[in-house]
Amino acid sequence: MIVKITSKRQVTFPARALDAMGVGPGDQLELQKSSEGFILRPRRIDFSKLGTLIDKIPPGTPPFDIRKFREE
């Protein structure tokens, strides 16, 4: 798959590639250097860093649904 770089160094990825990675508007992608070039991966939330917030969430609060949030 080939993508074009604009004069502002921006790239538009085909929707099917982004869908396959499970990313959408507002998500981040990580570009990682490897011995064969670069690897592009979705950047996921590190839930271990959210442990300090657990006391601030009221008991019985349902889990946050990011997909539903995006649709609204």
PDB file of N, CA, C and O in Angstrom:
ATOM      1  N   MET A   1       0.853  -1.162   0.000  1.00  0.00           N
ATOM      2  CA  MET A   1       0.000   0.000   0.000  1.00  0.00           C
ATOM      3  C   MET A   1       0.907   1.235   0.000  1.00  0.00           C
ATOM      4  O   MET A   1       1.861   1.309   0.774  1.00  0.00           O
ATOM      5  N   ILE A   2       0.614   2.172  -0.844  1.00  0.00           N
ATOM      6  CA  ILE A   2       1.406   3.387  -0.963  1.00  0.00           C
ATOM      7  C   ILE A   2       0.551   4.576  -0.531  1.00  0.00           C
ATOM      8  O   ILE A   2      -0.614   4.689  -0.913  1.00  0.00           O
ATOM      9  N   VAL A   3       1.148   5.460   0.271  1.00  0.00           N
ATOM     10  CA  VAL A   3       0.476   6.686   0.677  1.00  0.00           C
ATOM     11  C   VAL A   3       1.340   7.861   0.240  1.00  0.00           C
ATOM     12  O   VAL A   3       2.557   7.730   0.109  1.00  0.00           O
ATOM     13  N   LYS A   4       0.717   8.988   0.020  1.00  0.00           N
ATOM     14  CA  LYS A   4       1.413  10.175  -0.474  1.00  0.00           C
ATOM     15  C   LYS A   4       1.627  11.169   0.667  1.00  0.00           C
ATOM     16  O   LYS A   4       0.749  11.352   1.510  1.00  0.00           O
ATOM     17  N   ILE A   5       2.786  11.805   0.689  1.00  0.00           N
ATOM     18  CA  ILE A   5       3.109  12.823   1.680  1.00  0.00           C
ATOM     19  C   ILE A   5       2.826  14.187   1.057  1.00  0.00           C
ATOM     20  O   ILE A   5       3.275  14.474  -0.052  1.00  0.00           O
ATOM     21  N   THR A   6       2.076  15.031   1.779  1.00  0.00           N
ATOM     22  CA  THR A   6       1.739  16.361   1.270  1.00  0.00           C
ATOM     23  C   THR A   6       2.902  17.327   1.518  1.00  0.00           C
ATOM     24  O   THR A   6       3.899  16.971   2.146  1.00  0.00           O
ATOM     25  N   SER A   7       2.756  18.545   1.018  1.00  0.00           N
ATOM     26  CA  SER A   7       3.791  19.564   1.216  1.00  0.00           C
ATOM     27  C   SER A   7       3.941  19.928   2.694  1.00  0.00           C
ATOM     28  O   SER A   7       4.979  20.449   3.102  1.00  0.00           O
ATOM     29  N   LYS A   8       2.913  19.656   3.495  1.00  0.00           N
ATOM     30  CA  LYS A   8       2.976  19.911   4.937  1.00  0.00           C
ATOM     31  C   LYS A   8       3.433  18.677   5.702  1.00  0.00           C
ATOM     32  O   LYS A   8       3.330  18.631   6.928  1.00  0.00           O
ATOM     33  N   ARG A   9       3.938  17.677   4.985  1.00  0.00           N
ATOM     34  CA  ARG A   9       4.422  16.410   5.548  1.00  0.00           C
ATOM     35  C   ARG A   9       3.319  15.625   6.251  1.00  0.00           C
ATOM     36  O   ARG A   9       3.572  14.928   7.234  1.00  0.00           O
ATOM     37  N   GLN A  10       2.119  15.740   5.749  1.00  0.00           N
ATOM     38  CA  GLN A  10       0.988  14.993   6.287  1.00  0.00           C
ATOM     39  C   GLN A  10       0.694  13.806   5.383  1.00  0.00           C
ATOM     40  O   GLN A  10       0.963  13.838   4.182  1.00  0.00           O
ATOM     41  N   VAL A  11       0.143  12.771   5.975  1.00  0.00           N
ATOM     42  CA  VAL A  11      -0.173  11.548   5.238  1.00  0.00           C
ATOM     43  C   VAL A  11      -1.619  11.172   5.509  1.00  0.00           C
ATOM     44  O   VAL A  11      -2.088  11.262   6.643  1.00  0.00           O
ATOM     45  N   THR A  12      -2.323  10.750   4.469  1.00  0.00           N
ATOM     46  CA  THR A  12      -3.679  10.227   4.623  1.00  0.00           C
ATOM     47  C   THR A  12      -3.622   8.728   4.368  1.00  0.00           C
ATOM     48  O   THR A  12      -3.186   8.276   3.309  1.00  0.00           O
ATOM     49  N   PHE A  13      -4.074   7.962   5.369  1.00  0.00           N
ATOM     50  CA  PHE A  13      -4.078   6.511   5.231  1.00  0.00           C
ATOM     51  C   PHE A  13      -5.437   6.052   4.726  1.00  0.00           C
ATOM     52  O   PHE A  13      -6.459   6.635   5.089  1.00  0.00           O
ATOM     53  N   PRO A  14      -5.465   5.023   3.900  1.00  0.00           N
ATOM     54  CA  PRO A  14      -6.750   4.485   3.451  1.00  0.00           C
ATOM     55  C   PRO A  14      -7.580   4.014   4.651  1.00  0.00           C
ATOM     56  O   PRO A  14      -7.041   3.490   5.626  1.00  0.00           O
ATOM     57  N   ALA A  15      -8.884   4.207   4.562  1.00  0.00           N
ATOM     58  CA  ALA A  15      -9.787   3.830   5.652  1.00  0.00           C
ATOM     59  C   ALA A  15      -9.642   2.359   6.010  1.00  0.00           C
ATOM     60  O   ALA A  15      -9.705   2.004   7.187  1.00  0.00           O
ATOM     61  N   ARG A  16      -9.451   1.509   5.029  1.00  0.00           N
ATOM     62  CA  ARG A  16      -9.356   0.068   5.329  1.00  0.00           C
ATOM     63  C   ARG A  16      -8.130  -0.250   6.173  1.00  0.00           C
ATOM     64  O   ARG A  16      -8.167  -1.180   6.979  1.00  0.00           O
ATOM     65  N   ALA A  17      -7.037   0.507   6.005  1.00  0.00           N
ATOM     66  CA  ALA A  17      -5.845   0.295   6.827  1.00  0.00           C
ATOM     67  C   ALA A  17      -6.107   0.728   8.267  1.00  0.00           C
ATOM     68  O   ALA A  17      -5.723   0.034   9.208  1.00  0.00           O
ATOM     69  N   LEU A  18      -6.760   1.876   8.435  1.00  0.00           N
ATOM     70  CA  LEU A  18      -7.064   2.368   9.779  1.00  0.00           C
ATOM     71  C   LEU A  18      -8.085   1.469  10.476  1.00  0.00           C
ATOM     72  O   LEU A  18      -7.987   1.222  11.678  1.00  0.00           O
ATOM     73  N   ASP A  19      -9.062   0.983   9.716  1.00  0.00           N
ATOM     74  CA  ASP A  19     -10.044   0.059  10.278  1.00  0.00           C
ATOM     75  C   ASP A  19      -9.372  -1.232  10.745  1.00  0.00           C
ATOM     76  O   ASP A  19      -9.711  -1.768  11.800  1.00  0.00           O
ATOM     77  N   ALA A  20      -8.424  -1.723   9.958  1.00  0.00           N
ATOM     78  CA  ALA A  20      -7.722  -2.956  10.318  1.00  0.00           C
ATOM     79  C   ALA A  20      -6.900  -2.773  11.593  1.00  0.00           C
ATOM     80  O   ALA A  20      -6.719  -3.722  12.355  1.00  0.00           O
ATOM     81  N   MET A  21      -6.400  -1.554  11.829  1.00  0.00           N
ATOM     82  CA  MET A  21      -5.634  -1.273  13.048  1.00  0.00           C
ATOM     83  C   MET A  21      -6.540  -0.924  14.217  1.00  0.00           C
ATOM     84  O   MET A  21      -6.082  -0.858  15.358  1.00  0.00           O
ATOM     85  N   GLY A  22      -7.820  -0.698  13.945  1.00  0.00           N
ATOM     86  CA  GLY A  22      -8.770  -0.364  14.992  1.00  0.00           C
ATOM     87  C   GLY A  22      -8.602   1.047  15.533  1.00  0.00           C
ATOM     88  O   GLY A  22      -8.825   1.290  16.719  1.00  0.00           O
ATOM     89  N   VAL A  23      -8.209   1.982  14.667  1.00  0.00           N
ATOM     90  CA  VAL A  23      -8.030   3.368  15.103  1.00  0.00           C
ATOM     91  C   VAL A  23      -9.009   4.289  14.390  1.00  0.00           C
ATOM     92  O   VAL A  23      -9.536   3.969  13.325  1.00  0.00           O
ATOM     93  N   GLY A  24      -9.235   5.444  15.010  1.00  0.00           N
ATOM     94  CA  GLY A  24     -10.147   6.420  14.438  1.00  0.00           C
ATOM     95  C   GLY A  24      -9.691   7.819  14.789  1.00  0.00           C
ATOM     96  O   GLY A  24      -8.599   8.000  15.327  1.00  0.00           O
ATOM     97  N   PRO A  25     -10.518   8.815  14.489  1.00  0.00           N
ATOM     98  CA  PRO A  25     -10.160  10.202  14.775  1.00  0.00           C
ATOM     99  C   PRO A  25      -9.790  10.397  16.244  1.00  0.00           C
ATOM    100  O   PRO A  25     -10.495   9.932  17.139  1.00  0.00           O
ATOM    101  N   GLY A  26      -8.691  11.079  16.475  1.00  0.00           N
ATOM    102  CA  GLY A  26      -8.232  11.351  17.828  1.00  0.00           C
ATOM    103  C   GLY A  26      -7.288  10.315  18.396  1.00  0.00           C
ATOM    104  O   GLY A  26      -6.615  10.579  19.393  1.00  0.00           O
ATOM    105  N   ASP A  27      -7.221   9.138  17.785  1.00  0.00           N
ATOM    106  CA  ASP A  27      -6.287   8.109  18.249  1.00  0.00           C
ATOM    107  C   ASP A  27      -4.870   8.470  17.827  1.00  0.00           C
ATOM    108  O   ASP A  27      -4.659   9.321  16.963  1.00  0.00           O
ATOM    109  N   GLN A  28      -3.915   7.813  18.446  1.00  0.00           N
ATOM    110  CA  GLN A  28      -2.520   8.059  18.114  1.00  0.00           C
ATOM    111  C   GLN A  28      -1.891   6.808  17.523  1.00  0.00           C
ATOM    112  O   GLN A  28      -2.244   5.683  17.878  1.00  0.00           O
ATOM    113  N   LEU A  29      -0.946   7.033  16.606  1.00  0.00           N
ATOM    114  CA  LEU A  29      -0.166   5.950  16.033  1.00  0.00           C
ATOM    115  C   LEU A  29       1.281   6.130  16.468  1.00  0.00           C
ATOM    116  O   LEU A  29       1.781   7.252  16.554  1.00  0.00           O
ATOM    117  N   GLU A  30       1.939   5.023  16.737  1.00  0.00           N
ATOM    118  CA  GLU A  30       3.332   5.047  17.153  1.00  0.00           C
ATOM    119  C   GLU A  30       4.194   4.571  15.994  1.00  0.00           C
ATOM    120  O   GLU A  30       3.934   3.516  15.415  1.00  0.00           O
ATOM    121  N   LEU A  31       5.211   5.339  15.658  1.00  0.00           N
ATOM    122  CA  LEU A  31       6.160   4.990  14.602  1.00  0.00           C
ATOM    123  C   LEU A  31       7.425   4.513  15.292  1.00  0.00           C
ATOM    124  O   LEU A  31       8.085   5.284  15.989  1.00  0.00           O
ATOM    125  N   GLN A  32       7.767   3.240  15.100  1.00  0.00           N
ATOM    126  CA  GLN A  32       8.885   2.639  15.814  1.00  0.00           C
ATOM    127  C   GLN A  32       9.945   2.176  14.819  1.00  0.00           C
ATOM    128  O   GLN A  32       9.642   1.470  13.857  1.00  0.00           O
ATOM    129  N   LYS A  33      11.191   2.582  15.061  1.00  0.00           N
ATOM    130  CA  LYS A  33      12.297   2.206  14.175  1.00  0.00           C
ATOM    131  C   LYS A  33      12.681   0.755  14.426  1.00  0.00           C
ATOM    132  O   LYS A  33      12.767   0.310  15.571  1.00  0.00           O
ATOM    133  N   SER A  34      12.911   0.024  13.340  1.00  0.00           N
ATOM    134  CA  SER A  34      13.353  -1.366  13.442  1.00  0.00           C
ATOM    135  C   SER A  34      14.522  -1.585  12.479  1.00  0.00           C
ATOM    136  O   SER A  34      14.886  -0.687  11.720  1.00  0.00           O
ATOM    137  N   SER A  35      15.085  -2.747  12.517  1.00  0.00           N
ATOM    138  CA  SER A  35      16.225  -3.043  11.647  1.00  0.00           C
ATOM    139  C   SER A  35      15.834  -3.043  10.171  1.00  0.00           C
ATOM    140  O   SER A  35      16.691  -2.866   9.305  1.00  0.00           O
ATOM    141  N   GLU A  36      14.555  -3.239   9.880  1.00  0.00           N
ATOM    142  CA  GLU A  36      14.090  -3.289   8.493  1.00  0.00           C
ATOM    143  C   GLU A  36      13.402  -2.007   8.038  1.00  0.00           C
ATOM    144  O   GLU A  36      12.891  -1.952   6.920  1.00  0.00           O
ATOM    145  N   GLY A  37      13.379  -0.987   8.870  1.00  0.00           N
ATOM    146  CA  GLY A  37      12.724   0.266   8.528  1.00  0.00           C
ATOM    147  C   GLY A  37      11.925   0.785   9.713  1.00  0.00           C
ATOM    148  O   GLY A  37      12.452   0.918  10.817  1.00  0.00           O
ATOM    149  N   PHE A  38      10.652   1.077   9.478  1.00  0.00           N
ATOM    150  CA  PHE A  38       9.791   1.582  10.540  1.00  0.00           C
ATOM    151  C   PHE A  38       8.525   0.744  10.640  1.00  0.00           C
ATOM    152  O   PHE A  38       8.035   0.211   9.645  1.00  0.00           O
ATOM    153  N   ILE A  39       8.011   0.638  11.848  1.00  0.00           N
ATOM    154  CA  ILE A  39       6.780  -0.090  12.114  1.00  0.00           C
ATOM    155  C   ILE A  39       5.754   0.911  12.643  1.00  0.00           C
ATOM    156  O   ILE A  39       6.061   1.709  13.528  1.00  0.00           O
ATOM    157  N   LEU A  40       4.553   0.869  12.110  1.00  0.00           N
ATOM    158  CA  LEU A  40       3.476   1.756  12.526  1.00  0.00           C
ATOM    159  C   LEU A  40       2.471   0.937  13.324  1.00  0.00           C
ATOM    160  O   LEU A  40       1.950  -0.068  12.840  1.00  0.00           O
ATOM    161  N   ARG A  41       2.199   1.381  14.570  1.00  0.00           N
ATOM    162  CA  ARG A  41       1.278   0.660  15.447  1.00  0.00           C
ATOM    163  C   ARG A  41       0.319   1.627  16.115  1.00  0.00           C
ATOM    164  O   ARG A  41       0.658   2.790  16.336  1.00  0.00           O
ATOM    165  N   PRO A  42      -0.877   1.152  16.438  1.00  0.00           N
ATOM    166  CA  PRO A  42      -1.771   1.995  17.236  1.00  0.00           C
ATOM    167  C   PRO A  42      -1.177   2.143  18.630  1.00  0.00           C
ATOM    168  O   PRO A  42      -0.646   1.186  19.194  1.00  0.00           O
ATOM    169  N   ARG A  43      -1.270   3.335  19.175  1.00  0.00           N
ATOM    170  CA  ARG A  43      -0.783   3.564  20.534  1.00  0.00           C
ATOM    171  C   ARG A  43      -1.940   3.332  21.484  1.00  0.00           C
ATOM    172  O   ARG A  43      -2.958   4.021  21.419  1.00  0.00           O
ATOM    173  N   ARG A  44      -1.783   2.381  22.348  1.00  0.00           N
ATOM    174  CA  ARG A  44      -2.842   1.988  23.266  1.00  0.00           C
ATOM    175  C   ARG A  44      -2.653   2.652  24.628  1.00  0.00           C
ATOM    176  O   ARG A  44      -1.556   3.089  24.975  1.00  0.00           O
ATOM    177  N   ILE A  45      -3.725   2.718  25.379  1.00  0.00           N
ATOM    178  CA  ILE A  45      -3.686   3.273  26.731  1.00  0.00           C
ATOM    179  C   ILE A  45      -2.987   2.272  27.648  1.00  0.00           C
ATOM    180  O   ILE A  45      -3.290   1.079  27.619  1.00  0.00           O
ATOM    181  N   ASP A  46      -2.057   2.758  28.456  1.00  0.00           N
ATOM    182  CA  ASP A  46      -1.397   1.927  29.457  1.00  0.00           C
ATOM    183  C   ASP A  46      -2.248   1.980  30.717  1.00  0.00           C
ATOM    184  O   ASP A  46      -2.130   2.912  31.513  1.00  0.00           O
ATOM    185  N   PHE A  47      -3.108   0.979  30.897  1.00  0.00           N
ATOM    186  CA  PHE A  47      -4.054   0.974  32.002  1.00  0.00           C
ATOM    187  C   PHE A  47      -3.372   0.897  33.362  1.00  0.00           C
ATOM    188  O   PHE A  47      -3.972   1.260  34.373  1.00  0.00           O
ATOM    189  N   SER A  48      -2.131   0.430  33.403  1.00  0.00           N
ATOM    190  CA  SER A  48      -1.425   0.364  34.688  1.00  0.00           C
ATOM    191  C   SER A  48      -1.170   1.764  35.249  1.00  0.00           C
ATOM    192  O   SER A  48      -1.025   1.929  36.460  1.00  0.00           O
ATOM    193  N   LYS A  49      -1.114   2.774  34.371  1.00  0.00           N
ATOM    194  CA  LYS A  49      -0.885   4.145  34.816  1.00  0.00           C
ATOM    195  C   LYS A  49      -2.168   4.801  35.328  1.00  0.00           C
ATOM    196  O   LYS A  49      -2.119   5.898  35.885  1.00  0.00           O
ATOM    197  N   LEU A  50      -3.306   4.147  35.147  1.00  0.00           N
ATOM    198  CA  LEU A  50      -4.576   4.703  35.580  1.00  0.00           C
ATOM    199  C   LEU A  50      -4.961   4.251  36.985  1.00  0.00           C
ATOM    200  O   LEU A  50      -5.983   4.685  37.516  1.00  0.00           O
ATOM    201  N   GLY A  51      -4.157   3.390  37.587  1.00  0.00           N
ATOM    202  CA  GLY A  51      -4.464   2.853  38.903  1.00  0.00           C
ATOM    203  C   GLY A  51      -4.646   3.918  39.964  1.00  0.00           C
ATOM    204  O   GLY A  51      -5.420   3.724  40.902  1.00  0.00           O
ATOM    205  N   THR A  52      -3.948   5.047  39.839  1.00  0.00           N
ATOM    206  CA  THR A  52      -4.053   6.103  40.848  1.00  0.00           C
ATOM    207  C   THR A  52      -5.407   6.810  40.795  1.00  0.00           C
ATOM    208  O   THR A  52      -5.732   7.574  41.704  1.00  0.00           O
ATOM    209  N   LEU A  53      -6.188   6.576  39.770  1.00  0.00           N
ATOM    210  CA  LEU A  53      -7.494   7.219  39.642  1.00  0.00           C
ATOM    211  C   LEU A  53      -8.629   6.376  40.217  1.00  0.00           C
ATOM    212  O   LEU A  53      -9.759   6.852  40.329  1.00  0.00           O
ATOM    213  N   ILE A  54      -8.340   5.150  40.574  1.00  0.00           N
ATOM    214  CA  ILE A  54      -9.383   4.214  40.977  1.00  0.00           C
ATOM    215  C   ILE A  54     -10.213   4.733  42.163  1.00  0.00           C
ATOM    216  O   ILE A  54     -11.410   4.455  42.243  1.00  0.00           O
ATOM    217  N   ASP A  55      -9.599   5.472  43.070  1.00  0.00           N
ATOM    218  CA  ASP A  55     -10.327   5.995  44.226  1.00  0.00           C
ATOM    219  C   ASP A  55     -11.245   7.156  43.874  1.00  0.00           C
ATOM    220  O   ASP A  55     -12.107   7.528  44.670  1.00  0.00           O
ATOM    221  N   LYS A  56     -11.071   7.727  42.700  1.00  0.00           N
ATOM    222  CA  LYS A  56     -11.868   8.886  42.293  1.00  0.00           C
ATOM    223  C   LYS A  56     -13.125   8.487  41.504  1.00  0.00           C
ATOM    224  O   LYS A  56     -13.969   9.335  41.213  1.00  0.00           O
ATOM    225  N   ILE A  57     -13.247   7.206  41.163  1.00  0.00           N
ATOM    226  CA  ILE A  57     -14.392   6.719  40.404  1.00  0.00           C
ATOM    227  C   ILE A  57     -15.432   6.173  41.387  1.00  0.00           C
ATOM    228  O   ILE A  57     -15.136   5.260  42.158  1.00  0.00           O
ATOM    229  N   PRO A  58     -16.648   6.727  41.362  1.00  0.00           N
ATOM    230  CA  PRO A  58     -17.679   6.251  42.302  1.00  0.00           C
ATOM    231  C   PRO A  58     -18.018   4.780  42.066  1.00  0.00           C
ATOM    232  O   PRO A  58     -18.060   4.336  40.919  1.00  0.00           O
ATOM    233  N   PRO A  59     -18.259   4.021  43.131  1.00  0.00           N
ATOM    234  CA  PRO A  59     -18.635   2.610  42.984  1.00  0.00           C
ATOM    235  C   PRO A  59     -19.884   2.468  42.110  1.00  0.00           C
ATOM    236  O   PRO A  59     -20.808   3.277  42.199  1.00  0.00           O
ATOM    237  N   GLY A  60     -19.901   1.450  41.280  1.00  0.00           N
ATOM    238  CA  GLY A  60     -21.049   1.194  40.422  1.00  0.00           C
ATOM    239  C   GLY A  60     -21.021   1.949  39.105  1.00  0.00           C
ATOM    240  O   GLY A  60     -21.934   1.799  38.292  1.00  0.00           O
ATOM    241  N   THR A  61     -19.987   2.761  38.876  1.00  0.00           N
ATOM    242  CA  THR A  61     -19.877   3.486  37.604  1.00  0.00           C
ATOM    243  C   THR A  61     -19.556   2.481  36.500  1.00  0.00           C
ATOM    244  O   THR A  61     -18.597   1.719  36.620  1.00  0.00           O
ATOM    245  N   PRO A  62     -20.354   2.472  35.417  1.00  0.00           N
ATOM    246  CA  PRO A  62     -20.082   1.507  34.345  1.00  0.00           C
ATOM    247  C   PRO A  62     -18.783   1.869  33.620  1.00  0.00           C
ATOM    248  O   PRO A  62     -18.371   3.029  33.636  1.00  0.00           O
ATOM    249  N   PRO A  63     -18.139   0.890  32.990  1.00  0.00           N
ATOM    250  CA  PRO A  63     -16.910   1.166  32.246  1.00  0.00           C
ATOM    251  C   PRO A  63     -17.172   2.169  31.121  1.00  0.00           C
ATOM    252  O   PRO A  63     -18.258   2.189  30.542  1.00  0.00           O
ATOM    253  N   PHE A  64     -16.190   2.984  30.821  1.00  0.00           N
ATOM    254  CA  PHE A  64     -16.301   3.979  29.754  1.00  0.00           C
ATOM    255  C   PHE A  64     -16.208   3.284  28.404  1.00  0.00           C
ATOM    256  O   PHE A  64     -15.264   2.535  28.154  1.00  0.00           O
ATOM    257  N   ASP A  65     -17.179   3.525  27.535  1.00  0.00           N
ATOM    258  CA  ASP A  65     -17.219   2.913  26.206  1.00  0.00           C
ATOM    259  C   ASP A  65     -16.759   3.945  25.182  1.00  0.00           C
ATOM    260  O   ASP A  65     -17.536   4.810  24.776  1.00  0.00           O
ATOM    261  N   ILE A  66     -15.498   3.855  24.765  1.00  0.00           N
ATOM    262  CA  ILE A  66     -14.919   4.845  23.858  1.00  0.00           C
ATOM    263  C   ILE A  66     -15.621   4.832  22.497  1.00  0.00           C
ATOM    264  O   ILE A  66     -15.795   5.887  21.888  1.00  0.00           O
ATOM    265  N   ARG A  67     -16.020   3.673  22.020  1.00  0.00           N
ATOM    266  CA  ARG A  67     -16.691   3.603  20.707  1.00  0.00           C
ATOM    267  C   ARG A  67     -18.046   4.320  20.748  1.00  0.00           C
ATOM    268  O   ARG A  67     -18.398   5.040  19.813  1.00  0.00           O
ATOM    269  N   LYS A  68     -18.794   4.123  21.822  1.00  0.00           N
ATOM    270  CA  LYS A  68     -20.086   4.812  21.976  1.00  0.00           C
ATOM    271  C   LYS A  68     -19.866   6.316  22.080  1.00  0.00           C
ATOM    272  O   LYS A  68     -20.620   7.095  21.497  1.00  0.00           O
ATOM    273  N   PHE A  69     -18.835   6.734  22.822  1.00  0.00           N
ATOM    274  CA  PHE A  69     -18.489   8.139  22.975  1.00  0.00           C
ATOM    275  C   PHE A  69     -18.187   8.779  21.621  1.00  0.00           C
ATOM    276  O   PHE A  69     -18.638   9.890  21.340  1.00  0.00           O
ATOM    277  N   ARG A  70     -17.422   8.074  20.785  1.00  0.00           N
ATOM    278  CA  ARG A  70     -17.069   8.592  19.453  1.00  0.00           C
ATOM    279  C   ARG A  70     -18.308   8.744  18.571  1.00  0.00           C
ATOM    280  O   ARG A  70     -18.418   9.698  17.801  1.00  0.00           O
ATOM    281  N   GLU A  71     -19.242   7.791  18.691  1.00  0.00           N
ATOM    282  CA  GLU A  71     -20.450   7.845  17.866  1.00  0.00           C
ATOM    283  C   GLU A  71     -21.335   9.037  18.239  1.00  0.00           C
ATOM    284  O   GLU A  71     -22.024   9.598  17.388  1.00  0.00           O
ATOM    285  N   GLU A  72     -21.307   9.413  19.511  1.00  0.00           N
ATOM    286  CA  GLU A  72     -22.141  10.531  19.958  1.00  0.00           C
ATOM    287  C   GLU A  72     -21.485  11.823  19.556  1.00  0.00           C
ATOM    288  O   GLU A  72     -22.017  12.898  19.833  1.00  0.00           O
TER     289      GLU A  72
END
